[in-house]
Amino acid sequence: MHRRRFFHVCKNKYSDMKYTTKIMAIDPKTGGIKTYSGPTIEAISFKDAENYCQRNGLGYCSVDGILVAEIPADKNNRPILDKMVDYDFNLN
């Protein structure tokens, strides 16, 4: 008799979290300190995202939040809502 095997892949609800980072740097035009967006980090927790930055040469980045959506903009900087990528479903 031939048995069927089924494999179920379950994702932890935090397995695909994306964390935002910020960078504090001197603005070359004004000489003042400005805050800039840094790279997005995929990690399972806030602490894991911080550790990733430290281990991968991104120690100058500060993890500051969870990315919940990406909304593209047109050339006039108006949001294109129908092209929004919603990551918030991972939080519920």
TITIGU-516939 format. One record per atom (N, C-alpha, C, O, CB): residue number from 0; chain; atom name; x, y, z. Coordinates in nm, 3 decimals, m for minus. Glycine has a CB too. Example, Ala and Ser with C-alpha at 12.3 -4.5 7.8 and 13.67 -1.06 7.14 Angstrom:
2
(0, 'A', 'N', (1.319, m0.569, 0.780))
(0, 'A', 'CA', (1.230, m0.450, 0.780))
(0, 'A', 'C', (1.320, m0.330, 0.780))
(0, 'A', 'O', (1.424, m0.332, 0.846))
(0, 'A', 'CB', (1.131, m0.447, 0.905))
(1, 'A', 'N', (1.285, m0.225, 0.708))
(1, 'A', 'CA', (1.367, m0.106, 0.714))
(1, 'A', 'C', (1.290, 0.003, 0.787))
(1, 'A', 'O', (1.341, 0.114, 0.804))
(1, 'A', 'CB', (1.408, m0.060, 0.572))
// end
This chain:
92
(0, 'A', 'N', (0.084, m0.117, 0.000))
(0, 'A', 'CA', (0.000, 0.000, 0.000))
(0, 'A', 'C', (0.090, 0.125, 0.000))
(0, 'A', 'O', (0.189, 0.131, 0.073))
(0, 'A', 'CB', (m0.096, m0.001, 0.122))
(1, 'A', 'N', (0.054, 0.222, m0.080))
(1, 'A', 'CA', (0.129, 0.347, m0.092))
(1, 'A', 'C', (0.073, 0.450, 0.005))
(1, 'A', 'O', (m0.046, 0.481, 0.001))
(1, 'A', 'CB', (0.124, 0.400, m0.238))
(2, 'A', 'N', (0.158, 0.501, 0.090))
(2, 'A', 'CA', (0.113, 0.602, 0.187))
(2, 'A', 'C', (0.145, 0.741, 0.136))
(2, 'A', 'O', (0.252, 0.764, 0.080))
(2, 'A', 'CB', (0.178, 0.579, 0.325))
(3, 'A', 'N', (0.055, 0.829, 0.155))
(3, 'A', 'CA', (0.080, 0.969, 0.122))
(3, 'A', 'C', (0.137, 1.039, 0.244))
(3, 'A', 'O', (0.093, 1.017, 0.357))
(3, 'A', 'CB', (m0.049, 1.040, 0.074))
(4, 'A', 'N', (0.233, 1.121, 0.221))
(4, 'A', 'CA', (0.290, 1.201, 0.329))
(4, 'A', 'C', (0.259, 1.346, 0.303))
(4, 'A', 'O', (0.274, 1.395, 0.192))
(4, 'A', 'CB', (0.443, 1.178, 0.342))
(5, 'A', 'N', (0.217, 1.413, 0.405))
(5, 'A', 'CA', (0.186, 1.554, 0.396))
(5, 'A', 'C', (0.276, 1.631, 0.490))
(5, 'A', 'O', (0.297, 1.592, 0.605))
(5, 'A', 'CB', (0.038, 1.582, 0.427))
(6, 'A', 'N', (0.328, 1.738, 0.442))
(6, 'A', 'CA', (0.411, 1.824, 0.524))
(6, 'A', 'C', (0.343, 1.960, 0.535))
(6, 'A', 'O', (0.309, 2.022, 0.434))
(6, 'A', 'CB', (0.554, 1.838, 0.466))
(7, 'A', 'N', (0.324, 2.003, 0.654))
(7, 'A', 'CA', (0.262, 2.133, 0.678))
(7, 'A', 'C', (0.371, 2.230, 0.721))
(7, 'A', 'O', (0.446, 2.204, 0.815))
(7, 'A', 'CB', (0.149, 2.124, 0.785))
(8, 'A', 'N', (0.379, 2.339, 0.652))
(8, 'A', 'CA', (0.476, 2.441, 0.688))
(8, 'A', 'C', (0.402, 2.551, 0.761))
(8, 'A', 'O', (0.314, 2.616, 0.705))
(8, 'A', 'CB', (0.551, 2.497, 0.563))
(9, 'A', 'N', (0.438, 2.571, 0.885))
(9, 'A', 'CA', (0.374, 2.673, 0.967))
(9, 'A', 'C', (0.475, 2.785, 0.990))
(9, 'A', 'O', (0.592, 2.761, 1.017))
(9, 'A', 'CB', (0.323, 2.615, 1.103))
(10, 'A', 'N', (0.427, 2.905, 0.978))
(10, 'A', 'CA', (0.514, 3.020, 1.005))
(10, 'A', 'C', (0.478, 3.080, 1.139))
(10, 'A', 'O', (0.360, 3.098, 1.172))
(10, 'A', 'CB', (0.503, 3.126, 0.893))
(11, 'A', 'N', (0.578, 3.109, 1.214))
(11, 'A', 'CA', (0.559, 3.187, 1.335))
(11, 'A', 'C', (0.511, 3.323, 1.290))
(11, 'A', 'O', (0.560, 3.375, 1.190))
(11, 'A', 'CB', (0.692, 3.196, 1.421))
(12, 'A', 'N', (0.416, 3.384, 1.360))
(12, 'A', 'CA', (0.363, 3.511, 1.313))
(12, 'A', 'C', (0.467, 3.622, 1.310))
(12, 'A', 'O', (0.445, 3.726, 1.248))
(12, 'A', 'CB', (0.247, 3.553, 1.400))
(13, 'A', 'N', (0.580, 3.603, 1.377))
(13, 'A', 'CA', (0.686, 3.703, 1.376))
(13, 'A', 'C', (0.802, 3.666, 1.284))
(13, 'A', 'O', (0.902, 3.738, 1.279))
(13, 'A', 'CB', (0.737, 3.724, 1.517))
(14, 'A', 'N', (0.790, 3.556, 1.211))
(14, 'A', 'CA', (0.905, 3.509, 1.134))
(14, 'A', 'C', (0.944, 3.601, 1.019))
(14, 'A', 'O', (1.060, 3.603, 0.979))
(14, 'A', 'CB', (0.875, 3.373, 1.079))
(15, 'A', 'N', (0.852, 3.676, 0.967))
(15, 'A', 'CA', (0.883, 3.762, 0.853))
(15, 'A', 'C', (0.872, 3.910, 0.888))
(15, 'A', 'O', (0.841, 3.992, 0.801))
(15, 'A', 'CB', (0.792, 3.730, 0.738))
(16, 'A', 'N', (0.895, 3.945, 1.012))
(16, 'A', 'CA', (0.883, 4.085, 1.052))
(16, 'A', 'C', (0.994, 4.167, 0.988))
(16, 'A', 'O', (1.107, 4.120, 0.972))
(16, 'A', 'CB', (0.888, 4.098, 1.205))
(17, 'A', 'N', (0.959, 4.288, 0.951))
(17, 'A', 'CA', (1.056, 4.381, 0.895))
(17, 'A', 'C', (1.069, 4.498, 0.991))
(17, 'A', 'O', (0.969, 4.559, 1.031))
(17, 'A', 'CB', (1.015, 4.429, 0.752))
(18, 'A', 'N', (1.191, 4.529, 1.027))
(18, 'A', 'CA', (1.217, 4.636, 1.123))
(18, 'A', 'C', (1.283, 4.753, 1.052))
(18, 'A', 'O', (1.368, 4.734, 0.965))
(18, 'A', 'CB', (1.306, 4.586, 1.239))
(19, 'A', 'N', (1.243, 4.874, 1.089))
(19, 'A', 'CA', (1.302, 4.994, 1.031))
(19, 'A', 'C', (1.417, 5.041, 1.117))
(19, 'A', 'O', (1.423, 5.015, 1.238))
(19, 'A', 'CB', (1.196, 5.105, 1.016))
(20, 'A', 'N', (1.510, 5.110, 1.053))
(20, 'A', 'CA', (1.624, 5.164, 1.125))
(20, 'A', 'C', (1.640, 5.312, 1.091))
(20, 'A', 'O', (1.587, 5.361, 0.991))
(20, 'A', 'CB', (1.753, 5.086, 1.092))
(21, 'A', 'N', (1.713, 5.381, 1.176))
(21, 'A', 'CA', (1.745, 5.521, 1.149))
(21, 'A', 'C', (1.893, 5.544, 1.170))
(21, 'A', 'O', (1.960, 5.469, 1.242))
(21, 'A', 'CB', (1.661, 5.616, 1.239))
(22, 'A', 'N', (1.942, 5.648, 1.105))
(22, 'A', 'CA', (2.083, 5.684, 1.114))
(22, 'A', 'C', (2.092, 5.831, 1.149))
(22, 'A', 'O', (2.030, 5.915, 1.083))
(22, 'A', 'CB', (2.159, 5.653, 0.979))
(23, 'A', 'N', (2.167, 5.863, 1.251))
(23, 'A', 'CA', (2.193, 6.002, 1.287))
(23, 'A', 'C', (2.328, 6.039, 1.225))
(23, 'A', 'O', (2.429, 5.972, 1.249))
(23, 'A', 'CB', (2.194, 6.024, 1.445))
(24, 'A', 'N', (2.329, 6.145, 1.144))
(24, 'A', 'CA', (2.453, 6.183, 1.075))
(24, 'A', 'C', (2.457, 6.334, 1.055))
(24, 'A', 'O', (2.356, 6.403, 1.066))
(24, 'A', 'CB', (2.465, 6.110, 0.940))
(25, 'A', 'N', (2.574, 6.382, 1.025))
(25, 'A', 'CA', (2.591, 6.525, 0.999))
(25, 'A', 'C', (2.548, 6.556, 0.857))
(25, 'A', 'O', (2.594, 6.492, 0.762))
(25, 'A', 'CB', (2.739, 6.570, 1.023))
(26, 'A', 'N', (2.460, 6.654, 0.843))
(26, 'A', 'CA', (2.415, 6.699, 0.712))
(26, 'A', 'C', (2.530, 6.777, 0.648))
(26, 'A', 'O', (2.575, 6.877, 0.704))
(26, 'A', 'CB', (2.285, 6.786, 0.722))
(27, 'A', 'N', (2.576, 6.734, 0.531))
(27, 'A', 'CA', (2.690, 6.802, 0.470))
(27, 'A', 'C', (2.660, 6.947, 0.428))
(27, 'A', 'O', (2.752, 7.027, 0.415))
(27, 'A', 'CB', (2.737, 6.724, 0.351))
(28, 'A', 'N', (2.534, 6.980, 0.406))
(28, 'A', 'CA', (2.499, 7.116, 0.365))
(28, 'A', 'C', (2.494, 7.213, 0.482))
(28, 'A', 'O', (2.541, 7.326, 0.473))
(28, 'A', 'CB', (2.365, 7.116, 0.294))
(29, 'A', 'N', (2.435, 7.166, 0.593))
(29, 'A', 'CA', (2.415, 7.257, 0.707))
(29, 'A', 'C', (2.514, 7.235, 0.820))
(29, 'A', 'O', (2.535, 7.325, 0.903))
(29, 'A', 'CB', (2.275, 7.241, 0.760))
(30, 'A', 'N', (2.574, 7.118, 0.825))
(30, 'A', 'CA', (2.664, 7.085, 0.935))
(30, 'A', 'C', (2.590, 7.040, 1.060))
(30, 'A', 'O', (2.653, 7.003, 1.159))
(30, 'A', 'CB', (2.750, 7.203, 0.968))
(31, 'A', 'N', (2.458, 7.043, 1.057))
(31, 'A', 'CA', (2.377, 6.999, 1.171))
(31, 'A', 'C', (2.353, 6.850, 1.167))
(31, 'A', 'O', (2.372, 6.785, 1.064))
(31, 'A', 'CB', (2.245, 7.073, 1.174))
(32, 'A', 'N', (2.310, 6.796, 1.280))
(32, 'A', 'CA', (2.280, 6.653, 1.287))
(32, 'A', 'C', (2.138, 6.631, 1.236))
(32, 'A', 'O', (2.044, 6.698, 1.277))
(32, 'A', 'CB', (2.296, 6.599, 1.432))
(33, 'A', 'N', (2.125, 6.534, 1.146))
(33, 'A', 'CA', (1.995, 6.498, 1.088))
(33, 'A', 'C', (1.970, 6.350, 1.111))
(33, 'A', 'O', (2.062, 6.272, 1.135))
(33, 'A', 'CB', (1.990, 6.531, 0.936))
(34, 'A', 'N', (1.843, 6.314, 1.103))
(34, 'A', 'CA', (1.804, 6.173, 1.112))
(34, 'A', 'C', (1.763, 6.126, 0.974))
(34, 'A', 'O', (1.681, 6.190, 0.907))
(34, 'A', 'CB', (1.688, 6.154, 1.215))
(35, 'A', 'N', (1.820, 6.016, 0.930))
(35, 'A', 'CA', (1.791, 5.958, 0.800))
(35, 'A', 'C', (1.735, 5.817, 0.818))
(35, 'A', 'O', (1.762, 5.752, 0.919))
(35, 'A', 'CB', (1.918, 5.955, 0.712))
(36, 'A', 'N', (1.657, 5.771, 0.721))
(36, 'A', 'CA', (1.611, 5.632, 0.722))
(36, 'A', 'C', (1.727, 5.542, 0.690))
(36, 'A', 'O', (1.808, 5.571, 0.602))
(36, 'A', 'CB', (1.495, 5.610, 0.621))
(37, 'A', 'N', (1.735, 5.432, 0.762))
(37, 'A', 'CA', (1.838, 5.332, 0.736))
(37, 'A', 'C', (1.778, 5.213, 0.663))
(37, 'A', 'O', (1.664, 5.220, 0.616))
(37, 'A', 'CB', (1.904, 5.287, 0.867))
(38, 'A', 'N', (1.852, 5.105, 0.653))
(38, 'A', 'CA', (1.802, 4.986, 0.584))
(38, 'A', 'C', (1.691, 4.917, 0.664))
(38, 'A', 'O', (1.680, 4.933, 0.786))
(38, 'A', 'CB', (1.916, 4.889, 0.559))
(39, 'A', 'N', (1.609, 4.841, 0.594))
(39, 'A', 'CA', (1.507, 4.758, 0.656))
(39, 'A', 'C', (1.570, 4.624, 0.689))
(39, 'A', 'O', (1.638, 4.564, 0.605))
(39, 'A', 'CB', (1.381, 4.742, 0.563))
(40, 'A', 'N', (1.547, 4.576, 0.811))
(40, 'A', 'CA', (1.607, 4.451, 0.859))
(40, 'A', 'C', (1.498, 4.347, 0.879))
(40, 'A', 'O', (1.397, 4.375, 0.945))
(40, 'A', 'CB', (1.686, 4.474, 0.991))
(41, 'A', 'N', (1.516, 4.228, 0.824))
(41, 'A', 'CA', (1.423, 4.118, 0.850))
(41, 'A', 'C', (1.475, 4.039, 0.969))
(41, 'A', 'O', (1.590, 3.994, 0.969))
(41, 'A', 'CB', (1.406, 4.026, 0.724))
(42, 'A', 'N', (1.390, 4.022, 1.069))
(42, 'A', 'CA', (1.431, 3.952, 1.191))
(42, 'A', 'C', (1.308, 3.899, 1.263))
(42, 'A', 'O', (1.194, 3.935, 1.230))
(42, 'A', 'CB', (1.513, 4.047, 1.284))
(43, 'A', 'N', (1.332, 3.812, 1.361))
(43, 'A', 'CA', (1.220, 3.753, 1.435))
(43, 'A', 'C', (1.180, 3.835, 1.556))
(43, 'A', 'O', (1.073, 3.813, 1.613))
(43, 'A', 'CB', (1.254, 3.612, 1.478))
(44, 'A', 'N', (1.265, 3.930, 1.597))
(44, 'A', 'CA', (1.232, 4.015, 1.711))
(44, 'A', 'C', (1.310, 4.145, 1.701))
(44, 'A', 'O', (1.404, 4.156, 1.622))
(44, 'A', 'CB', (1.263, 3.943, 1.845))
(45, 'A', 'N', (1.270, 4.242, 1.782))
(45, 'A', 'CA', (1.339, 4.370, 1.786))
(45, 'A', 'C', (1.485, 4.349, 1.826))
(45, 'A', 'O', (1.576, 4.405, 1.765))
(45, 'A', 'CB', (1.268, 4.467, 1.886))
(46, 'A', 'N', (1.506, 4.268, 1.928))
(46, 'A', 'CA', (1.642, 4.239, 1.976))
(46, 'A', 'C', (1.725, 4.169, 1.868))
(46, 'A', 'O', (1.843, 4.199, 1.852))
(46, 'A', 'CB', (1.636, 4.151, 2.103))
(47, 'A', 'N', (1.663, 4.077, 1.796))
(47, 'A', 'CA', (1.732, 4.008, 1.688))
(47, 'A', 'C', (1.773, 4.107, 1.577))
(47, 'A', 'O', (1.881, 4.093, 1.519))
(47, 'A', 'CB', (1.643, 3.896, 1.629))
(48, 'A', 'N', (1.689, 4.204, 1.549))
(48, 'A', 'CA', (1.722, 4.307, 1.449))
(48, 'A', 'C', (1.841, 4.390, 1.497))
(48, 'A', 'O', (1.930, 4.422, 1.418))
(48, 'A', 'CB', (1.599, 4.398, 1.422))
(49, 'A', 'N', (1.843, 4.425, 1.625))
(49, 'A', 'CA', (1.956, 4.500, 1.681))
(49, 'A', 'C', (2.085, 4.417, 1.671))
(49, 'A', 'O', (2.190, 4.469, 1.633))
(49, 'A', 'CB', (1.929, 4.538, 1.828))
(50, 'A', 'N', (2.076, 4.290, 1.705))
(50, 'A', 'CA', (2.192, 4.202, 1.697))
(50, 'A', 'C', (2.241, 4.187, 1.553))
(50, 'A', 'O', (2.361, 4.185, 1.528))
(50, 'A', 'CB', (2.159, 4.064, 1.755))
(51, 'A', 'N', (2.148, 4.179, 1.459))
(51, 'A', 'CA', (2.184, 4.169, 1.318))
(51, 'A', 'C', (2.267, 4.291, 1.277))
(51, 'A', 'O', (2.369, 4.278, 1.210))
(51, 'A', 'CB', (2.057, 4.158, 1.229))
(52, 'A', 'N', (2.223, 4.409, 1.317))
(52, 'A', 'CA', (2.297, 4.532, 1.285))
(52, 'A', 'C', (2.439, 4.525, 1.340))
(52, 'A', 'O', (2.534, 4.559, 1.270))
(52, 'A', 'CB', (2.224, 4.655, 1.341))
(53, 'A', 'N', (2.453, 4.483, 1.464))
(53, 'A', 'CA', (2.586, 4.477, 1.526))
(53, 'A', 'C', (2.678, 4.375, 1.457))
(53, 'A', 'O', (2.797, 4.401, 1.439))
(53, 'A', 'CB', (2.572, 4.442, 1.673))
(54, 'A', 'N', (2.622, 4.261, 1.420))
(54, 'A', 'CA', (2.702, 4.154, 1.359))
(54, 'A', 'C', (2.738, 4.181, 1.213))
(54, 'A', 'O', (2.830, 4.119, 1.160))
(54, 'A', 'CB', (2.629, 4.023, 1.369))
(55, 'A', 'N', (2.666, 4.271, 1.147))
(55, 'A', 'CA', (2.683, 4.290, 1.003))
(55, 'A', 'C', (2.730, 4.429, 0.963))
(55, 'A', 'O', (2.698, 4.477, 0.855))
(55, 'A', 'CB', (2.555, 4.260, 0.935))
(56, 'A', 'N', (2.805, 4.493, 1.050))
(56, 'A', 'CA', (2.864, 4.621, 1.016))
(56, 'A', 'C', (2.766, 4.736, 1.007))
(56, 'A', 'O', (2.794, 4.837, 0.942))
(56, 'A', 'CB', (2.934, 4.609, 0.889))
(57, 'A', 'N', (2.651, 4.723, 1.072))
(57, 'A', 'CA', (2.550, 4.828, 1.070))
(57, 'A', 'C', (2.529, 4.887, 1.210))
(57, 'A', 'O', (2.420, 4.932, 1.244))
(57, 'A', 'CB', (2.417, 4.774, 1.016))
(58, 'A', 'N', (2.635, 4.887, 1.290))
(58, 'A', 'CA', (2.626, 4.935, 1.427))
(58, 'A', 'C', (2.589, 5.082, 1.437))
(58, 'A', 'O', (2.546, 5.128, 1.543))
(58, 'A', 'CB', (2.757, 4.913, 1.497))
(59, 'A', 'N', (2.605, 5.156, 1.329))
(59, 'A', 'CA', (2.566, 5.298, 1.326))
(59, 'A', 'C', (2.416, 5.316, 1.310))
(59, 'A', 'O', (2.365, 5.427, 1.323))
(59, 'A', 'CB', (2.638, 5.370, 1.212))
(60, 'A', 'N', (2.344, 5.207, 1.282))
(60, 'A', 'CA', (2.197, 5.211, 1.267))
(60, 'A', 'C', (2.131, 5.184, 1.402))
(60, 'A', 'O', (2.180, 5.105, 1.482))
(60, 'A', 'CB', (2.149, 5.109, 1.161))
(61, 'A', 'N', (2.020, 5.249, 1.423))
(61, 'A', 'CA', (1.940, 5.226, 1.542))
(61, 'A', 'C', (1.804, 5.170, 1.498))
(61, 'A', 'O', (1.733, 5.233, 1.419))
(61, 'A', 'CB', (1.923, 5.358, 1.625))
(62, 'A', 'N', (1.767, 5.052, 1.548))
(62, 'A', 'CA', (1.638, 4.992, 1.515))
(62, 'A', 'C', (1.531, 5.074, 1.587))
(62, 'A', 'O', (1.537, 5.094, 1.708))
(62, 'A', 'CB', (1.631, 4.840, 1.557))
(63, 'A', 'N', (1.432, 5.121, 1.510))
(63, 'A', 'CA', (1.334, 5.212, 1.570))
(63, 'A', 'C', (1.188, 5.173, 1.552))
(63, 'A', 'O', (1.101, 5.243, 1.604))
(63, 'A', 'CB', (1.352, 5.346, 1.516))
(64, 'A', 'N', (1.158, 5.065, 1.482))
(64, 'A', 'CA', (1.017, 5.029, 1.468))
(64, 'A', 'C', (0.995, 4.909, 1.378))
(64, 'A', 'O', (1.089, 4.851, 1.323))
(64, 'A', 'CB', (0.940, 5.145, 1.416))
(65, 'A', 'N', (0.867, 4.874, 1.365))
(65, 'A', 'CA', (0.825, 4.764, 1.279))
(65, 'A', 'C', (0.762, 4.824, 1.153))
(65, 'A', 'O', (0.677, 4.913, 1.162))
(65, 'A', 'CB', (0.723, 4.669, 1.353))
(66, 'A', 'N', (0.806, 4.776, 1.037))
(66, 'A', 'CA', (0.749, 4.823, 0.912))
(66, 'A', 'C', (0.613, 4.757, 0.894))
(66, 'A', 'O', (0.604, 4.634, 0.888))
(66, 'A', 'CB', (0.843, 4.791, 0.792))
(67, 'A', 'N', (0.506, 4.836, 0.885))
(67, 'A', 'CA', (0.372, 4.780, 0.871))
(67, 'A', 'C', (0.315, 4.795, 0.730))
(67, 'A', 'O', (0.221, 4.724, 0.695))
(67, 'A', 'CB', (0.279, 4.847, 0.969))
(68, 'A', 'N', (0.371, 4.885, 0.649))
(68, 'A', 'CA', (0.324, 4.900, 0.511))
(68, 'A', 'C', (0.425, 4.980, 0.430))
(68, 'A', 'O', (0.502, 5.060, 0.484))
(68, 'A', 'CB', (0.186, 4.969, 0.507))
(69, 'A', 'N', (0.424, 4.956, 0.300))
(69, 'A', 'CA', (0.502, 5.036, 0.206))
(69, 'A', 'C', (0.405, 5.092, 0.104))
(69, 'A', 'O', (0.329, 5.018, 0.041))
(69, 'A', 'CB', (0.615, 4.951, 0.137))
(70, 'A', 'N', (0.407, 5.223, 0.088))
(70, 'A', 'CA', (0.317, 5.290, m0.005))
(70, 'A', 'C', (0.401, 5.366, m0.107))
(70, 'A', 'O', (0.467, 5.464, m0.071))
(70, 'A', 'CB', (0.218, 5.385, 0.070))
(71, 'A', 'N', (0.400, 5.322, m0.232))
(71, 'A', 'CA', (0.478, 5.394, m0.333))
(71, 'A', 'C', (0.414, 5.530, m0.362))
(71, 'A', 'O', (0.297, 5.554, m0.334))
(71, 'A', 'CB', (0.488, 5.311, m0.462))
(72, 'A', 'N', (0.496, 5.618, m0.420))
(72, 'A', 'CA', (0.448, 5.751, m0.455))
(72, 'A', 'C', (0.471, 5.777, m0.603))
(72, 'A', 'O', (0.563, 5.721, m0.663))
(72, 'A', 'CB', (0.518, 5.860, m0.369))
(73, 'A', 'N', (0.387, 5.862, m0.662))
(73, 'A', 'CA', (0.409, 5.900, m0.801))
(73, 'A', 'C', (0.513, 6.011, m0.808))
(73, 'A', 'O', (0.571, 6.048, m0.706))
(73, 'A', 'CB', (0.276, 5.946, m0.867))
(74, 'A', 'N', (0.537, 6.063, m0.927))
(74, 'A', 'CA', (0.643, 6.163, m0.944))
(74, 'A', 'C', (0.615, 6.293, m0.872))
(74, 'A', 'O', (0.706, 6.373, m0.849))
(74, 'A', 'CB', (0.664, 6.191, m1.091))
(75, 'A', 'N', (0.488, 6.317, m0.834))
(75, 'A', 'CA', (0.451, 6.437, m0.758))
(75, 'A', 'C', (0.443, 6.408, m0.608))
(75, 'A', 'O', (0.392, 6.488, m0.530))
(75, 'A', 'CB', (0.317, 6.491, m0.807))
(76, 'A', 'N', (0.495, 6.292, m0.569))
(76, 'A', 'CA', (0.500, 6.249, m0.430))
(76, 'A', 'C', (0.361, 6.226, m0.368))
(76, 'A', 'O', (0.343, 6.240, m0.248))
(76, 'A', 'CB', (0.574, 6.352, m0.349))
(77, 'A', 'N', (0.264, 6.190, m0.453))
(77, 'A', 'CA', (0.131, 6.153, m0.404))
(77, 'A', 'C', (0.128, 6.001, m0.386))
(77, 'A', 'O', (0.181, 5.928, m0.469))
(77, 'A', 'CB', (0.018, 6.200, m0.502))
(78, 'A', 'N', (0.066, 5.952, m0.277))
(78, 'A', 'CA', (0.063, 5.807, m0.253))
(78, 'A', 'C', (m0.020, 5.733, m0.357))
(78, 'A', 'O', (m0.123, 5.782, m0.402))
(78, 'A', 'CB', (0.008, 5.778, m0.114))
(79, 'A', 'N', (0.026, 5.615, m0.395))
(79, 'A', 'CA', (m0.047, 5.525, m0.485))
(79, 'A', 'C', (m0.100, 5.412, m0.396))
(79, 'A', 'O', (m0.035, 5.308, m0.380))
(79, 'A', 'CB', (0.045, 5.470, m0.605))
(80, 'A', 'N', (m0.217, 5.433, m0.340))
(80, 'A', 'CA', (m0.269, 5.341, m0.238))
(80, 'A', 'C', (m0.303, 5.202, m0.290))
(80, 'A', 'O', (m0.293, 5.105, m0.215))
(80, 'A', 'CB', (m0.392, 5.400, m0.176))
(81, 'A', 'N', (m0.341, 5.190, m0.417))
(81, 'A', 'CA', (m0.376, 5.057, m0.467))
(81, 'A', 'C', (m0.253, 4.970, m0.490))
(81, 'A', 'O', (m0.266, 4.851, m0.519))
(81, 'A', 'CB', (m0.455, 5.070, m0.597))
(82, 'A', 'N', (m0.134, 5.026, m0.477))
(82, 'A', 'CA', (m0.010, 4.949, m0.488))
(82, 'A', 'C', (0.058, 4.930, m0.351))
(82, 'A', 'O', (0.174, 4.890, m0.343))
(82, 'A', 'CB', (0.087, 5.018, m0.584))
(83, 'A', 'N', (m0.017, 4.959, m0.246))
(83, 'A', 'CA', (0.036, 4.946, m0.111))
(83, 'A', 'C', (0.066, 4.800, m0.078))
(83, 'A', 'O', (m0.012, 4.710, m0.112))
(83, 'A', 'CB', (m0.063, 5.004, m0.009))
(84, 'A', 'N', (0.178, 4.777, m0.013))
(84, 'A', 'CA', (0.213, 4.644, 0.039))
(84, 'A', 'C', (0.189, 4.650, 0.189))
(84, 'A', 'O', (0.255, 4.725, 0.261))
(84, 'A', 'CB', (0.363, 4.603, 0.003))
(85, 'A', 'N', (0.094, 4.569, 0.236))
(85, 'A', 'CA', (0.053, 4.571, 0.377))
(85, 'A', 'C', (0.120, 4.457, 0.453))
(85, 'A', 'O', (0.095, 4.340, 0.426))
(85, 'A', 'CB', (m0.102, 4.561, 0.389))
(86, 'A', 'N', (0.207, 4.494, 0.547))
(86, 'A', 'CA', (0.273, 4.393, 0.631))
(86, 'A', 'C', (0.202, 4.379, 0.766))
(86, 'A', 'O', (0.237, 4.292, 0.845))
(86, 'A', 'CB', (0.421, 4.431, 0.653))
(87, 'A', 'N', (0.105, 4.462, 0.791))
(87, 'A', 'CA', (0.037, 4.465, 0.921))
(87, 'A', 'C', (m0.033, 4.334, 0.953))
(87, 'A', 'O', (m0.056, 4.305, 1.071))
(87, 'A', 'CB', (m0.063, 4.577, 0.924))
(88, 'A', 'N', (m0.069, 4.253, 0.853))
(88, 'A', 'CA', (m0.138, 4.126, 0.879))
(88, 'A', 'C', (m0.054, 4.036, 0.969))
(88, 'A', 'O', (m0.110, 3.952, 1.038))
(88, 'A', 'CB', (m0.169, 4.054, 0.748))
(89, 'A', 'N', (0.078, 4.052, 0.969))
(89, 'A', 'CA', (0.164, 3.970, 1.054))
(89, 'A', 'C', (0.148, 4.004, 1.203))
(89, 'A', 'O', (0.181, 3.923, 1.289))
(89, 'A', 'CB', (0.309, 3.989, 1.014))
(90, 'A', 'N', (0.097, 4.122, 1.231))
(90, 'A', 'CA', (0.086, 4.164, 1.370))
(90, 'A', 'C', (m0.042, 4.117, 1.437))
(90, 'A', 'O', (m0.052, 4.121, 1.560))
(90, 'A', 'CB', (0.093, 4.312, 1.379))
(91, 'A', 'N', (m0.138, 4.072, 1.360))
(91, 'A', 'CA', (m0.268, 4.033, 1.416))
(91, 'A', 'C', (m0.277, 3.883, 1.436))
(91, 'A', 'O', (m0.380, 3.834, 1.482))
(91, 'A', 'CB', (m0.381, 4.080, 1.326))
// end
